[in-house]
Amino acid sequence: MSGSKSYPTSDASEKPERGEVVLSLKTVHKMLPLVQQIAHDILESHQITDRLRPEEDRLDRQRHSLDWPKRKRRYEVKEEIGKAEKELEIALAELRELGLLLLAGAEGTIGFPTLVNNRRAFFSWHPGDKDLQTWRFADEDVDRPIPVSWLKELSLAGKT
């Protein structure tokens, strides 16, 4: 696949499955603006549902004794939650289409699949970060700083 590269690090030897997306640092860097917007949409959907769920639960428990304004509010809350959940589904589908993974939903951490010494890994981007700063092996939860040598390669590629 063009744009793919295996970055050297440990002595692992795990081959990617056929058809699996493998992205280079250069490609990931180009994708970041779009992915940042998708991550924003994911976080916003989570914030809306987190904010409205307690109110929905309270109104549901009281549903038999609600007056019309509160009953109306209950319908509005359910509609807002449904809309936020639909927006979340759309954002997650966009990530899947790009071959990306939501590594930590509550934080909005996005994983860009790559290979490091022929071992499955992810470049991981965190909301609030301007650029890509970390990566991790696919079977680990610990982020590691992207080595300077990889970043130099990116800056050299940007000059061509």
Sequence and secondary structure as in RCSB ss.txt:
>XXXX:A:sequence
MSGSKSYPTSDASEKPERGEVVLSLKTVHKMLPLVQQIAHDILESHQITDRLRPEEDRLDRQRHSLDWPKRKRRY
EVKEEIGKAEKELEIALAELRELGLLLLAGAEGTIGFPTLVNNRRAFFSWHPGDKDLQTWRFADEDVDRPIPVSW
LKELSLAGKT
>XXXX:A:secstr
 TT  EE  S       TT     HHHHHHHHHHHHHHHHHHHHHHHHHHHHHHHHHHHHHTGGG  HHHHHHHH
HHHHHHHHHHHHHHHHHHHHHHHT EEEETTTTEEEEEEEETTEEEEEEE TT SS  EEEETT    EE  HHH
HHHHHHHHT 
